[in-house]
Amino acid sequence: MTSPESVQRVQSDSPWEESIGFARAVAAGDRVIVAGTMPFTGRVLHGEGDPYEQALMAFRNALHALKEFGLGAESVIRTRMYLTHARDVDAVSRAHKELFDAVRPVATLVVVSGFVDSRVLVEVEVEAFRGHSAAHEGAEGP
């Protein structure tokens, strides 16, 4: 069981974190979960109109949050990709493959009706594993 003291949170420069009241990433035990991440730096959108560039930037932003916990792409075990258009599946898939091909996390890709900013074509989430926590030490494996 994870105690409140062992939960760590990271903020970014996203204006939505403050207005909505959430953290960019939360680490609890072995898991680090990164919130839905768009292709912004502050209020500047990267790759307007380009789903490939937006996906790369969104994933880079998510990976930057993981870096705060000393983790990289090799620690990613799950990704989620949300797109506004099915036509962008190939472009977003190409970006995902470039970043995660060697890791092969489980992945979900869905088409949604839209995002809070209509210029956004892609939003992503990642989940990472950071090794066995103290609670798992000494436990017998399979």
N, C-alpha and C positions, 0 to 999 in steps of 0.2 A: 504494500500500500504506500502511496506517495503522500508525504506530509506537505502542508502548505509552504513550509520553509524550503522544501526541495524543488519547488516550482520556480523556474526562471523565465523572465519575459524580456523580449527585445522590441524596441520601437524603431520605426524608420521615419523618413521624412514625408510619409503619405499624409495628406491633409485629412483623409477619411478616418485615420486611426483616432485622432482627437475628437472629431465631431461624432463618431459612432461609439467610441469608447472600447477599442480593442487593441491587442498587441499584434505586431507583425508576426512574431513567432513565440511559441511557448514550449519550454522543455519541461517534461515531467517524467522522472525516471529515465528509462532508456529511449523514450520517444521525444522527438522534436517535430512539432507541427507548425508549418508556415501557412498563415492565412491566405485567402484569395489575394493574388498579387497581379497587378496590372503593369503595363509597360510605361510607367511614369518615373521620372525623377522629380520629386516635389510635385509641382503642377504642370510640368513639361512632359507631353506625350511624345514617346519615341516611335518611329515607324508608322506615322499616320497613313492609313490606307494599305499597309503592307503587313499581312498576317504573319509572315515568316519573321520579319524584324520585330514585330510586337511580341511574338512568342519567345524569341531569343532574349529580348529585354526583360520580359516578365519573369522568365526562368532565372536570368542573371540576378534580378532583384531578390527572388526567393533564395537563390544560392548565397547571396550576400548576407541574408538573415541567418542562414545556417552557419556561415563563417564566424558569426559572433559566438557560436558554441564550439568552434574548432572543427567544424564538419565541412565536407565538400560533397560534390556530386556522387562520390563513391559510397556515401552513407545513405543515399536516397533509396527508400524502399517502396514508395508510392508517389505517383503523380496524378493530378487531375487537370484536365484542360477543358475550358469552357469557351466555345466559339459562338459567334453570332450568325455565321453562315456555313452551311455544309460544304460549300465550294472551297473553303479554306482548309479542309482536313489535310490535304497533301502538304501544303506549305507548313502548317503547324507540326505535322508529323515529322517532316524533314528537320525542323529545328529541334524537336524532342530527340530524335535519333542522334543528331550531332552531339548533344549534350549527355545523353544517357545510354547510348548503345552498348558501351562496355559494362554498364551497371545492370541494365535490364530490370528496372523497378516495375511493379504492377502499375498499370495505367488505365485511366478512364478518360474518355473524350466524349463530350456531349455538346449538342447545339442548344443554345438558350435564346430567349427572345431579345435580350439586350442587357446593357450595363448602365451604370449611373452616368457615364459619359458616352454619348452615342458614337464617338470616334473610335472607341475601344472595340477591337475585333476579338481579342483574346484575354482571358484571365486564367491564371494557373494556381494550383496549390501543390505543395510537396510535403512529404512526411519522411523523416529520417530516423535511423536507428543509431544510437551512439554507444553501443556495447552493453555489456551486462552491468546492471546497477548493483549496489551492495546487497540489495534484497535478493538478488539471484546468485550471489557468490555462495558456493558450497552446495548449491542445489544440484541434484543429480540430473544429468541429461538423458535423452533417449538412448 
